[in-house]
Amino acid sequence: MTGAEIEDRIKNPKTYKITKIQVLRARGQLPENEQVGATCGIYALQAAFDIKGLRVAPRKRVFGDWRSDPTILRKHSIRGKAKEMGLTKIGEIGGAADLAALAAGLGVPVTVKRFGSEKELWTLIVDAVNAGKGIVMPYACAGNDGAPAWSTGADGFAHWCLVFGYVEYSTGSPRIFMTTYGKYLEITSSKMFKANQHIQDWPRQNWIKLTLWQKEPNQNWGPFQDNWQAEATLQNDLRERAKLFGAAGWGFGIGTPTLLLHKVVDPPNPTHDLNIAPATLQKATLKSADLQKVEYTKSLCGQCVVV
C-alpha cells in the first residue's frame, strides 16, 4: 500500500465503503518510518515522537541538516541515549519496558499496554489513535516488506513497527494502518495479534559493521552507508541487496569508509559475486558485537508502547 492510497481512502470514504477512518499525522503528513540496521524499535519510536511534534534524531548520523533546526532535540540521538542507558549495543531493544525506559530517559512519558486477545488489541489501538497517540508495536515480521508473519508455522523475526491509524468498512473486518521499512500496510488487527503472539526469542548472535558501497550508472564507486549485519545471515542479506542494486543497473559492494574491497555487483556484469574471502571480510569489519540471547516471548508478546 502507498501513502497516496491511504490519502485516497481518507478523501473518498464512500468509494471504499468506509464508515470510519482515523489517521495520525506528523507535521501534516503521514508518519514516516524507515530504519537502518538493527534499529527498528528506535526508528518506530522516533516516528511516534514525530506525531507528538517532537523531532529527535534516531541516530547520530541522521542529524545532518537538522542541526540548524531549533525544533530538534539535540542533546541525544535516540540510539545514543539507549547506549548511554545500557539498553542497547548496536540499536536493538530488548523489550517493551526497555523502550518505555528509553522514552522516559529522553523526557517523553509513554505507557506500556498489555493485551490478551485480538479484541483487546483493537480497542487499545482505537483508543490510542483517537487520543492522538501512536503505537510502537512489536510483532513477528515475515520479510523486508514489513508484512506480519501471522499464519500458523510462519517463519518470522522479532520486529517493531508504528501503528498510526485504523479504518472500519461497511462489510468485512476493520483494519489498522502501520508503517515500517519505509512502507505502509493495511492489515486486520487479527493478523497483528497473531503476529505478536508468534514472536520468538532472540538467540545469541554476532553482528558486524561494514561500509556498503554503490556505483550509480556512469558514476564512480563511493561509500553510502555503514551498516550492522548479522554475521549468520550476511550472505543472504548481501544477496537481497545485490538483487535490488542489480535490477536498477547499479553496482554494489563492501569495503572500509575509504576503500572498496569487494564488488558484489559490477555492471554491466549481471552476476553476483558473494564469494568474499575471509581476509577481505575481516578487513572490511569496522566493529563486531556479541549480542546475548533475549527472551522476547516474555518481553514483547502481548505488549506494546503507546506514545
N, C-alpha and C positions, 0 to 999 in steps of 0.2 A: 504494500500500500504506500502511496505517496502522500506528502503533505497536502498537495493540491486536491487529492481525492477526499481527504478529511475536510478540507475547507469547502468542497462542493457539497458534502453532506450537511454541513452547517448552514450553507446558503439555501439549499434546496431540500429541506427535510421531506416534503411531500413526495418528491421524486423517488426517494428511497424508502418510503413508508415508515418514516421515523416519527415516533411520538414524543421522544425527549432526547436531547443531546447536550452534553455539558463537557466543555474542553477548557483546560487551563492554558494560559499563555505566559510567555516570558518576553517582556519588552514588546508586546503586541504581536509576537509571532508564536508559532507552535514551538514547544521546547525542543532543543537540540541535544542529542546525547550520543557522542562518538568517542569511544575510548582509544587509548594507546597502550598496548601491552596488558599486563595483568592488573588492570586498574578499573574494572567495570563498576565496582561499588563506589569508588571515588568520583568517577565521571557522572554516574547516576545521581549522586548526592549533589554534585555541582549543578546539574540540570535542575534539580529540585530547588536549590538555593536561588537559581536564576528566576524561577517562578515567583519567589518571595521578593525579588528586586535586589538580591544580594549577589554581587559578582565576585567570586573568589576563584582564582586560577586553580585548576585541578592539579597541574604540575608546574614546577618552577619554570620550565622552558616554554610554557604556554603564555607567560606574561607578555612577551613581545610588545606590540603596540599598546597593550593595556596599561603599560607603565605610566603613560601620560594621562590616563583617565582617572579623575579623582573619585569616581564611584567604586573603584576596585579596592577590595580589602587586600592589602599587600603584605601585611606582616608575615603571613604564611601562605604557601600554596597548601591545598588540602593534603596532598601526599606528603609534603614536607612536615606538616603538623602531625600526620599519622606516624611518621618516622620518629619525630621528637617524642611522641607519647608512647612509643614502643608497640604500636598497633600493627605495624607492617614492616616488611623488609624491602619489597620492590613495588608495593601498591596493592597487594592482596589484603582483603579484610576478612577476619575470621568469623564474624557473626553479626547479628542484628544489634546486639548490645554494644559491640565494638564500634559499629558505625554510629550509633547514637552518642557514644562517648566522644567520638571524633567530632561530631557536630557541636556538642557541648563545649569541647575544647576550643572551637572556633567562635564560641559565643552565640550559637544558634540552638535554642531549645527544640528538641524533636521528641517524638513518642514512639516507643516500640509497641506495636499492636500484635496481638495473638489472635489466631483464628483456627477453628477446628472443623470447619465444613465449608463447602462452596458458598452456601447462603451467608455465612458469617463473613467470608471474604468479600462477597458482593456488597453487603451492607457497609462494611468497612470502607471500601473504595468509594461508594456513592457518598457517604458521609464526609469523607476527606475531601473529595473533589468539590462537593457543594460548599465546603468551608474554605475553598481556595488553597488546599494543601496537596502537594504531590506525594506519591507513594514510591519509595525506593523498595523494589520487590525482588527478593531472591527466588530463583527457580532453576530447574534443570533445563539447560539450553541445548538444542539439537545441532546447531551449527552456526556459522558466521553470518547467517541472515537473522539471527535472534529468535527464531521460531522455538516455542516451548517443546520440550521432549515430554509429552504428556501421556502418550499411549502406553499400555502395559508392555514391558520389555524394551521400551525405547532407551537408546543409549545416549545419555546427555552428560553435560558437565555443569557444575555449580556456577551460576552467573547472576548478575544484578541488572535490572532494567528500571526505567522510570515509567510508572503508570500515571497518566495525566488527564484521563477523561473516560467517559462512558457514553453509551448510546443504547436506547431502547427502541425496538421496532414493533409495528402492529402485529407482526407474526414472527415466530422464531425466538431464539434466546437473546437476551441482552448481551452486549459486548463491551469490552474495555479497550481503550487506546493505550498503547505502550510504545516506547522508543528505546532502541539500543543499536550499537554498531552503525549509527547514522541513518537508521531505517525506522519506519513506522509500521506497526502491526495492529490489526483489529482482531481480537480473539474473544472467545467466551470466558467468563470467569471460571467455568468448569475446567477448561484446559489449563488455566493458570493455577488453579488449586491443585490439580493433579500433578502438574509440573513441579510445583513447590514441594509436594509430598514425595516426588521422585528424586529429590536432591540426594546425592551420595557423598560420603566422606571424602575429604581431600587427602590423598595419600602423600607420604613423604616423597619429595622430588627435588631435583636440582634444576635451576634455571640459569641461563647465561645471557649476558647482554652483548649484542652485536650491533655494528653500524651497518645499516642497509643502504645500498647504492642503487641508483637508477640512471638510465640514459634515454632521454626523450629523442624522438626521431630528429636527425640532423643536428643533434646537440652532443656535447661531451658528457662523459660519465661524471657523476657527482654524488656525494652522500646526501641523504634526505631524512634519515631518522635513526636514532639509537633506540633499540627495541629489545625488551626482555623476551626470551623464548624458553619454553620448557625443553630441556635437553632431550627428553624421551620422545618428543613429538616434533623435533626440529625438522627432520626430513619432510614430513607431511606438511608442516607449516610453510616451509620454503617452496614446496611443490605447488601449494594452493596460491601463494603469492605469484609464483612464476607464471601460472596459468593466466592470471589477471593482467600481468605486465605484458606477457607474450601476445595475448589477444589484442592489446592496444598498440602493438608494434614497438613497445618499449623494452629496453634492456633492464635486467635486474641482477644484483649481485650482493656480496657481503665483503666487508673489509674493516679497516680501522677508520677513525674520523678523517684521516689524511691519505689513506692508501687503499685502493681497490685490490682485494686479494683473490676473489673468485667470482667469475661471471656465471650465474646460473642460467640466464637467458641472454644471448648476444645476437640480436637481429643483424642480418636477415636470417640467420640460422634458427629454425623453429624448435630445435631440440632443447631439452632441459638437462643441464649438467649438474646433477646433485651428488656427484662423486667428489666430495670435499675431503681433501687429505686431512688426517688428524692434526698434523703440524699447522696447517692453514687455519683450521678451526680454533686451535689453541691460540694462535697469533691474533685472530680476529676477536677473541673473547675479551671484552673490556672488564667485566666483573662476573662473578658467579655467586649464587645464593642457594644455600641448603634450606629448603622450606619444609618445616615439620608437618606431620600429619595433623589435620584439623577435623574434628567431629562435626561436620556441617549438619548431619542428621539431628544433632542436638541444638546447634546454634542458629540454624536457618529455617528448618521445617516448621511450618505453622506460625511464622513470624514475618513481619515487615516493618519498615520505618516510615512513619508519617511525618513529613517535614512542613 
